[in-house]
Amino acid sequence: MRVAFCSSEVVPFAKTGGLADVSGALPPAVAELGAEVKLFMPLYDSIPVDDYGFIYAQDLHQMPVPVAGREQPVNVFYGHLPDSEVEVYLIDCPHYYHRGSIYTDDADESERFILLQHAAFRIMQRYAWSPDVIHCNDWQSALMPAMLRTVYDWDDLFKPTATVLSIHNIGYQGLFAPSAIDKAGLSRAAWYQGGPMEMHGAFSFLKTGISYSDIVSTVSETYAHEIQTPEFGAGLDSALRARGGDLYGILNGIDPAVWNPATDPHLAANYDVESLGDKAKNKKALLADFGLPYDPKVPVLGIVSRMAEQKGFDLLQPILEPLLREHAVQLVVLGSGQPNLENFFNWAATTFPRQVGVYVGYNDALAHRIEAGADFFLMPSHYEPCGLNQMYSLAYGTIPIVHRTGGLADTVHDWHEMGGQGNGFSFYDPSPFALMTTIVRALAIFKDKKAWRAMQRRGMETDFSWGKSAARYMDLYWRAVHKHRGE
């Protein structure tokens, strides 16, 4: 199985969100199952190529790539994902990628990712490398299935090539003026109201990918169902329902080499399922980090998140004050984002200085310490395609409290609903009342140490590694190949 993997961001080279985590973890995981993987991404000015051992690809010097009616010369740097056999090709074009950030609001934003996709095709052509599958990710590489069928349909190299499009967050769709169709070298014949490329009068990269790919996947089974509904489909629900027979949900995994309480270098004390008592040392250290008093009987709620409305903090705002006044509970928060939410959490820390600690910003080490030191992890998201923090929490014996949506529904099973066999707490109705009653239910179980310890062990013994997910992707790749070849 030969897989071309195209993504706008990849850990450890460049990251804004979960797409980068998947793009850095899935290719090596499928490579371990025998796939030959080549990964294509832009060379942003923030990527130190020397630090990662990349070399200049002399045989691709000033390679012409079509974009916006011209041939744009690009260079390529070649290397590997760390500790893997996955080949990485960084597309070097300072005109487009030296912008100080991965994404921009610039007028030529469409051209930046049109270039990426054509460059991937040109590199494969230069090396006469015929992939069995092109795996596209989100809108930034969603035009490749259409390009394959039209722009590159003359090249026998790609005759056997199938396509898989993964939707990591349907809220981001790559909407541009119809002129971007011409810039991509595609035909406007398929651009008409309600057609496979059109969305609210704009040219949609993502809808085009949904329409032309052999298989569409997303990052959890529940999210695959949700995005086919008007509530969660962000206007693409009808297009996804039309592809319902080719739409699959595969849960993301986590990297146990990075997220493992037994080996995590950021923790005050390492522990595993057999030494759960040492988790308390991390709670004590975490509270010291935030300048809060330690009491083993007082449960700690943790939050590590972007501060955005999607994350459901509007559900927490009306109930936080009564929760803190009426219950012995503490809250530690790490994140940044919308000023109104940052201000809300800072207000809480000022008003309840012995119960609330807040760090506005990003701190990776502190994120690990919150996962290890908190008793509960709070994720009341309105929607969550997959979510990773709830899986980190379960691996660390920290009980998640979540809104039952997307990947949260697939990974967190309510203690009461499961008759005492669950691994966390969840609520269906996205309301402050439902969140409050769920937190109160959780606080009651915290006092039952036998039940509490059983719930912790159940979460820590669950396998959330990429191995299981990678095997499902390999099955999906073969499904795409057989479909494309009419087998």
Beta strands, then each sheet from edge to edge (+ up, - down):
strand 1: 2-6
strand 2: 36-42
strand 3: 55-56
strand 4: 63-67
strand 5: 70-80
strand 6: 87-92
strand 7: 133-137
strand 8: 162-167
strand 9: 175-176
strand 10: 198-199
strand 11: 202-204
strand 12: 215-218
strand 13: 247-249
strand 14: 300-307
strand 15: 330-337
strand 16: 356-360
strand 17: 376-379
strand 18: 399-403
strand 19: 425-427
sheet 1: 3+ 5- 6+ 2+ 1+ 7+ 8+ 12+ 13+
sheet 2: 3+ 5- 4+
sheet 3: 9+ 11- 10+
sheet 4: 16+ 15+ 14+ 17+ 18+ 19+
end
